[in-house]
Amino acid sequence: MFTRKAAKLDPEMTFEVAKSDDEWMQALTPERYDVLRRAGTEPAWSGELLHVEGEGVFRCAGCQAELFDTDSKFDSGSGWPSFDRAKAAGTILEHTDRSFGMARTEIVCARCGGHLGHVFPDGPTDTGLRYCVNSLSLTYEPSEDAASSED
C-alpha cells in the first residue's frame, strides 16, 4: 500500500467527528488508518467493495456517514470502486491535491475529514463524474430488502 502524508486541509476546518491521531489509530485497522488518515491508496483490484451485489449504502469507515449508494456505483475498469455522485450534497468535500507533480481533486468525508480517494471529470453518466474511492475508506450496508431476501 502506498502512503503519503495526510491532506493539507484548511487548518481552520472543523469536523463533527474529531479525534486525536492516537484515537484514530485505536479506532481503525492499520490499513484503514493508512488510507483514511494518511491519504494512502490500496492497490488496484484489491478492494473488497470493488464488486458488490444488491442494493445498499456505502458509509465512511471512519465515522459511518452515508456517502454513496449502489444506484450511483458503476464499473469504471480502474480497479477501485467508482460512483457517479454522492448520496447527498454536502457529505463529501473536495480540494486540490498537488501530490506527485500533478493537480487532482481529492475527496474527503465531510463529517470526519477521512481521505476517500479522488474525483475525475470522466464519468460515463449525465453527471460526468467518477468518484474513485478506496474500498478501505468505506463499509457497505445492504438494504433491509436485500438482506431479508438472502434469508
Secondary structure, 3 states (H helix, E strand, C coil): CECCCCCCCCCCCCCCCCCCHHHHHHHCCHHHHHHHHHCCECCCCCCCCCCCCCCEEEEECCCCCEEEEHHHEECCCCCCCEECCCCCCCCEEEEEECHHHCCEEEEEECCCCCEEEEEECCCCCCCCCEEEECHHHEEEEECHHHHHHCC
